[in-house]
Amino acid sequence: MPSQPHILFVDDELLLQKVFDRLVTRNNMQVTCTSSALQAVEHLKTHDFDLVVTDFMMPDMDGLELLAHIRQEYPDLGVIMITAHASVQHAVRTMQSGAIDYLPKPFQTDVLIERIRGVLDKKEEQGKAPRDRSEKPKRRTSHTVEFVGEHPDVKKLVDVIPRVSSNKAPVFIQGESGTGKEILARLIHQNSDRSEGPFVAVNCANLPRELVESHLFGHRKGAFTGAIEDMDGAFERADGGTLLLDEITEIDLPVQAKMLRVLQESEFQRVGAPNVTKVDVRVIATSNRIVSEAISEGSFREDLYFRLSVFPLTGIPLRERISDIPMLVGHFVDKYCTLYGLPPKTVSDELVDQFMQYSWPGNVRQLENMMQRGVLLSADRNRIEASDVFDTFFSDNELTAGGDGEDARVPVRTIEDMERRMILSALSETNNNQQLAAKRLGISARTIRNKLKKYREEGHIS
């Protein structure tokens, strides 16, 4: 007989963890609680769960990033998102990203249990009942990636991957946000003799500054306030495989010096640990900055760059490979129809024409997000129309509906209009990362938050 359903609960509030533990256990279910999305990712590698319940706001990676990871690596695993920052726009975005339910805080305990039971009952009806825990867990197969495109520059880039993959020398990939730098990194790992080993990706721009060293190298219990247990760092988790350091130029100089030692000596020290740990890791680093400028400014070590750039590669902006758009559109439509269990869909010529005339500041990632939106909003129809993507409901509509360049968009009448468009554009290009958008614009994240509040009050965004 199958045993109790096993729930993974992710929230950095310890009190809420205790409440959830008691509540779920009392209702004849198992629960594993974790305080961060990074810890949740590690639990998912070694345990089988029937459902994930996660908070949205967390210190390392947020709930949407965790949700994206789960949808990519464990597509059959359901996710319920809970948040204290509820809004219609946030709910829509969460459900579009693949959550099966959305619950604003504060919530009644009986409502939460009712939602959880509803998800588990539906899973059982679909023939995906909780597994017999006495069975040996099946190892999940790794996700296979591909770099889609037939543009000559894309073909040259893909052709060099096997040669780059045949060794363990570091790789440095530069390119704008959304150009597929992580896809290239995964392809290198996938084609290497390390493909059976771990692939660990760390977004350096999203790590809290005071915890970067801990996340990269790990720490011992009691090493600092809040270190309540030992934690493996990214280098240790990637031992025998590949470590992707995304946006490495955002790391502070003291940590860059320690990273240089790992690359030179293949060893590091956990925070608070007296001994060194040996590792066998291939490092792939990426940056969306012009690295020569970061070196000139003194924010990135030149010796670290030379150590990392044995193989320097460059991501290709979508505006320089416009001919690949129809192929990419078809690829993403197939991907999300399969992911959400929808029948095949076609795309209207009008929508493709608009795509071909646009400048794509967010590159392929922006196109993928739009096609995911189109697949979901076209619902039971078999064709995706332009209105499914460029609906006035969405805050990025004025940035995307008008084709290429400022002349094709809503006209800028005032300085305030220009400021609003710059802020929304920066948020779009950084996947709504307010800290990174603020850094690009040279303003504070608080200024962005205040501006967004004002735009909502004025009806400029939903």
C-alpha positions in Angstrom: 0.0 0.0 0.0 1.3 3.5 -0.7 2.4 5.4 2.4 1.7 8.9 3.4 2.1 11.7 0.7 5.3 13.6 1.2 5.2 17.4 1.0 8.2 19.7 0.6 7.5 23.0 2.4 9.8 26.0 1.5 9.7 29.1 3.7 12.3 31.1 5.6 10.0 31.7 8.5 10.8 29.1 11.1 7.6 29.6 13.0 5.5 29.0 9.9 7.5 25.8 9.3 6.6 24.5 12.7 2.9 25.4 12.2 2.9 23.7 8.7 4.7 20.6 10.1 2.1 20.1 12.9 -0.8 20.8 10.5 0.3 18.4 7.8 1.4 15.7 10.1 -2.0 15.9 11.9 -3.6 15.3 8.5 -1.7 12.0 7.9 1.0 13.4 5.5 4.7 13.6 5.7 6.5 16.9 5.5 10.1 18.1 4.9 10.7 21.8 5.8 13.5 23.8 4.4 14.4 27.5 4.8 15.6 28.3 1.3 15.0 27.5 -2.3 18.6 26.4 -2.7 18.1 23.8 0.1 14.9 22.7 -1.6 16.8 22.1 -4.9 19.2 19.8 -3.0 16.3 17.9 -1.3 14.6 17.4 -4.7 17.8 15.6 -5.9 17.7 13.0 -3.2 14.0 12.5 -2.3 10.7 11.9 -4.0 8.0 14.4 -3.2 4.3 14.4 -4.1 3.9 18.2 -3.8 5.9 21.4 -3.2 4.4 24.3 -1.2 6.7 27.3 -1.4 6.8 30.9 -0.3 7.5 33.6 -3.0 9.9 35.9 -1.2 13.1 34.2 0.0 16.7 35.3 0.5 18.6 33.4 -2.1 16.3 32.6 -5.1 12.7 33.4 -5.1 9.7 31.2 -5.5 9.3 31.8 -9.2 12.9 30.8 -9.8 12.3 27.6 -7.8 9.1 27.0 -9.7 11.0 27.4 -13.0 13.6 24.8 -11.8 10.9 22.3 -10.9 9.0 22.8 -14.1 12.2 22.1 -16.0 13.6 19.2 -14.0 10.5 17.6 -12.4 7.6 18.4 -14.7 5.2 16.0 -13.0 5.6 17.6 -9.6 2.9 20.1 -8.5 3.7 23.4 -6.9 1.5 25.6 -4.7 2.8 29.2 -4.3 2.1 31.2 -1.1 2.9 34.8 -0.7 2.4 37.8 1.5 2.7 40.1 -1.6 -0.5 39.1 -3.4 -1.8 40.9 -6.4 -3.8 39.9 -9.5 -0.7 40.5 -11.7 1.4 38.3 -9.5 -1.2 35.6 -9.4 -1.4 35.6 -13.2 2.4 35.5 -13.5 2.6 32.6 -11.0 0.0 30.5 -12.7 1.5 31.2 -16.1 4.8 30.0 -14.8 3.3 26.6 -14.0 2.1 26.7 -10.4 -1.1 24.6 -9.9 -2.4 26.8 -7.1 -1.8 30.2 -5.5 -2.6 31.2 -2.0 -2.1 34.7 -0.4 -1.0 35.1 3.2 -2.5 35.1 5.7 -4.5 32.0 4.9 -6.8 29.7 7.0 -5.3 26.4 7.9 -8.3 24.4 6.7 -8.1 26.2 3.3 -4.5 25.2 2.9 -5.2 21.6 3.7 -8.2 21.6 1.4 -6.0 22.9 -1.5 -3.3 20.3 -0.8 -5.8 17.4 -0.7 -7.4 18.7 -3.9 -4.0 18.6 -5.7 -3.2 15.1 -4.3 -6.7 13.7 -5.1 -6.4 15.0 -8.7 -3.0 13.4 -9.0 -4.4 10.1 -7.8 -7.3 10.4 -10.3 -4.8 10.9 -13.1 -3.0 7.7 -12.1 -0.1 9.4 -10.3 -0.9 8.2 -6.8 1.8 8.6 -4.1 4.5 5.9 -4.7 5.1 3.0 -2.4 8.0 4.3 -0.3 9.4 0.8 0.1 10.3 0.8 -3.6 13.7 2.0 -4.6 13.4 5.6 -6.0 13.9 5.9 -9.7 16.8 8.1 -10.8 15.5 11.0 -12.8 17.0 11.4 -16.3 18.9 14.6 -16.9 17.2 17.3 -19.0 18.5 17.5 -22.6 19.0 21.0 -24.0 19.5 22.3 -27.5 20.4 25.6 -29.0 17.8 26.3 -31.6 18.7 28.3 -34.8 20.0 28.1 -38.3 21.6 31.5 -38.6 25.3 31.2 -39.8 26.6 32.7 -36.5 24.5 30.2 -34.5 25.8 27.3 -36.5 29.4 28.4 -35.9 28.8 28.7 -32.2 27.1 25.2 -32.0 29.8 23.6 -34.1 32.5 24.6 -31.7 30.7 23.1 -28.6 32.0 19.5 -29.0 35.7 20.8 -29.1 35.1 23.0 -26.1 33.4 20.2 -24.3 36.2 17.6 -24.7 38.3 19.0 -21.8 37.8 20.6 -18.4 39.3 24.1 -19.2 37.2 27.0 -17.9 34.8 28.8 -20.3 33.7 32.5 -20.1 30.5 33.3 -22.0 29.7 37.0 -22.5 26.4 38.3 -23.9 23.3 40.3 -23.3 20.6 38.9 -21.0 18.4 36.3 -22.6 20.9 35.3 -25.4 21.1 31.7 -24.1 24.3 31.7 -22.1 23.0 29.1 -19.7 21.9 26.9 -22.6 25.4 27.1 -24.0 26.8 26.1 -20.6 24.4 23.1 -20.3 25.3 22.0 -23.9 29.0 22.0 -22.9 28.2 19.9 -19.8 25.9 17.7 -21.8 28.6 17.0 -24.4 31.4 16.4 -22.0 32.6 13.3 -20.1 31.1 15.0 -17.0 27.5 14.7 -18.3 26.7 12.0 -15.7 28.0 14.3 -13.0 26.1 17.3 -11.4 25.4 20.5 -13.2 25.1 23.3 -10.6 24.0 26.8 -11.6 24.4 29.8 -9.4 23.1 33.3 -10.2 25.7 35.4 -8.5 23.6 38.6 -9.0 20.8 37.2 -6.9 23.0 36.1 -3.9 22.8 38.3 -0.8 26.1 40.1 -0.6 26.9 38.9 2.9 26.2 35.3 2.0 28.0 34.9 -1.3 31.0 33.2 0.2 28.8 30.8 2.1 26.8 29.9 -1.0 29.8 29.3 -3.1 32.1 27.5 -0.6 29.7 26.3 2.1 30.0 26.9 5.9 30.3 25.1 9.2 27.5 25.2 11.8 28.0 28.3 14.0 30.4 30.0 11.6 28.2 33.1 11.7 24.8 34.2 13.0 22.1 32.2 11.3 24.4 29.3 10.4 22.3 26.7 12.3 23.6 23.7 10.4 26.5 22.7 8.1 25.9 23.6 4.4 27.6 22.4 1.3 28.6 25.2 -1.1 28.2 25.3 -4.9 31.7 24.1 -5.6 31.2 21.0 -3.3 27.8 20.2 -4.8 29.4 20.4 -8.3 32.3 18.0 -7.5 32.8 15.7 -10.5 30.6 17.9 -12.7 30.2 21.5 -13.9 29.6 24.7 -12.0 27.9 27.6 -13.8 28.6 31.0 -12.2 26.1 33.2 -13.9 26.8 37.0 -13.8 30.1 36.4 -12.1 31.1 40.1 -12.5 28.6 40.9 -9.7 30.7 39.1 -7.1 32.7 41.3 -4.7 36.5 41.5 -5.1 37.4 39.6 -1.8 35.4 36.6 -3.0 36.9 36.8 -6.5 40.3 36.3 -4.8 39.1 33.1 -3.1 37.6 31.9 -6.4 40.9 32.4 -8.1 42.5 30.0 -5.6 39.9 27.3 -6.3 40.6 27.6 -10.0 44.4 27.4 -9.4 44.6 24.8 -6.7 41.3 22.9 -7.0 40.7 23.4 -3.3 38.8 25.7 -1.0 37.8 26.3 2.6 34.3 26.3 4.0 33.4 29.4 6.0 34.4 28.6 9.6 36.3 25.4 8.7 40.0 24.9 9.5 40.7 22.4 6.7 40.7 22.7 2.9 38.5 20.6 0.6 39.7 19.2 -2.7 37.2 19.4 -5.7 37.2 18.4 -9.3 34.9 21.0 -11.0 34.8 22.5 -14.4 33.8 26.2 -14.1 31.7 28.0 -16.7 31.3 31.7 -16.0 28.9 34.2 -17.7 28.4 37.9 -17.7 26.0 40.3 -19.5 28.4 43.2 -18.8 31.3 44.3 -21.1 34.0 42.7 -19.1 36.8 45.0 -20.2 34.8 47.9 -18.7 34.4 46.0 -15.4 38.1 45.4 -15.3 38.9 49.0 -16.1 36.5 50.1 -13.3 38.3 47.9 -10.9 35.2 45.8 -10.1 36.5 42.6 -11.7 39.9 41.1 -11.4 41.8 40.8 -14.7 43.7 37.7 -13.5 40.5 36.0 -12.7 39.1 36.8 -16.1 42.2 35.4 -17.8 42.0 32.2 -15.7 38.3 31.8 -16.6 38.5 32.7 -20.3 40.5 29.7 -21.8 37.5 29.4 -24.1 35.8 32.9 -24.5 32.4 32.6 -26.2 29.8 35.2 -27.0 26.0 34.9 -27.0 24.3 36.2 -30.1 21.5 38.9 -29.6 18.2 38.0 -31.2 18.1 41.2 -33.3 21.2 39.9 -35.1 19.5 36.5 -35.9 16.0 37.7 -36.8 15.7 34.9 -39.4 15.7 32.4 -36.6 12.5 33.8 -35.1 9.9 31.5 -36.9 11.9 28.4 -35.9 12.2 29.6 -32.3 8.5 30.4 -32.1 7.7 26.9 -33.3 10.1 25.4 -30.8 8.6 27.3 -27.8 5.0 26.6 -28.9 5.8 22.9 -29.0 7.6 23.1 -25.7 4.8 24.7 -23.7 2.0 22.8 -25.3 3.8 19.6 -24.2 4.5 21.0 -20.8 0.9 22.0 -20.1 -0.7 19.0 -21.8 -2.3 21.1 -24.6 -2.9 20.0 -28.2 -0.6 21.4 -30.9 -1.0 25.1 -31.8 -0.1 27.3 -34.8 0.8 30.9 -34.7 -0.9 33.7 -36.7 1.1 35.4 -39.5 0.3 38.8 -37.9 2.0 37.8 -34.7 5.1 36.4 -36.5 5.3 39.6 -38.5 5.2 41.7 -35.4 8.0 39.6 -33.9 10.1 40.0 -37.1 9.9 43.8 -36.8 10.8 44.1 -33.1 14.3 44.9 -31.6 14.1 42.3 -28.8 15.9 44.0 -25.8 15.2 40.9 -23.8 16.5 38.5 -26.6 15.4 34.9 -26.8 14.3 34.7 -23.2 11.8 37.5 -23.9 10.5 35.7 -26.9 10.1 32.5 -24.9 8.2 34.3 -22.2 5.8 35.8 -24.8 5.2 32.4 -26.4 4.5 30.8 -23.0 2.0 33.6 -22.5 0.5 33.0 -25.9 0.2 29.2 -25.4 -1.6 29.7 -22.0 -3.9 32.5 -23.1 -5.0 30.9 -26.4 -6.5 28.2 -24.1 -8.6 25.7 -26.1 -8.0 27.4 -29.5 -5.5 25.8 -31.9 -4.0 29.1 -33.1 -2.2 31.8 -31.1 -3.2 35.3 -32.1 -1.3 38.6 -31.6 -3.9 39.6 -29.0 -2.9 36.6 -26.9 0.6 38.1 -26.5 0.0 41.8 -26.7 -3.0 42.2 -24.4 -3.4 45.6 -22.8 -3.7 43.9 -19.5 0.0 43.3 -19.3 2.4 45.9 -18.1 4.9 45.3 -20.9 2.3 45.8 -23.6 3.5 49.3 -24.5 7.1 48.0 -24.7 6.3 45.1 -27.1 3.2 45.9 -29.2 4.7 48.4 -31.6 7.5 46.7 -33.4 11.1 48.0 -33.7 12.4 51.2 -32.3 10.9 54.1 -30.4 8.9 55.4 -33.3 6.8 52.3 -33.4 5.9 52.4 -29.8 3.6 54.6 -27.8 5.0 58.2 -28.3 6.9 59.7 -25.5 5.3 63.0 -24.5 7.1 63.9 -21.3 10.2 63.1 -19.3 8.0 61.1 -17.0 7.0 58.9 -19.9 10.6 58.3 -20.9 11.5 57.5 -17.3 8.7 55.0 -17.0 9.6 53.3 -20.2 13.3 53.0 -19.1 12.4 51.5 -15.8 9.9 49.0 -17.3 12.3 48.1 -20.0 15.1 47.4 -17.5 12.8 45.2 -15.4 11.8 43.3 -18.5 15.4 42.7 -19.5 16.3 41.5 -16.0 13.3 39.2 -15.5 11.8 41.7 -13.0 15.0 41.6 -10.8 14.6 45.0 -9.2 18.1 45.0 -7.7 19.8 44.3 -11.1 17.5 46.8 -12.9 18.3 49.5 -10.4 22.0 48.9 -10.8 21.7 49.2 -14.6 19.8 52.4 -14.3 22.1 53.9 -11.6 19.2 54.3 -9.1 18.3 52.5 -5.9 15.9 49.5 -5.7 13.8 51.6 -3.3 13.3 54.2 -6.1 12.1 51.4 -8.5 9.6 50.1 -5.9 8.3 53.6 -5.3 8.0 54.3 -9.0 6.1 51.0 -9.6 3.7 51.9 -6.8 3.1 55.2 -8.4 2.6 53.7 -11.9 0.0 51.3 -10.4 -1.9 54.1 -8.7 -1.9 56.1 -12.0 -3.1 53.1 -14.0 0.0 52.8 -16.2 0.5 49.2 -15.1 -1.8 46.6 -13.5 
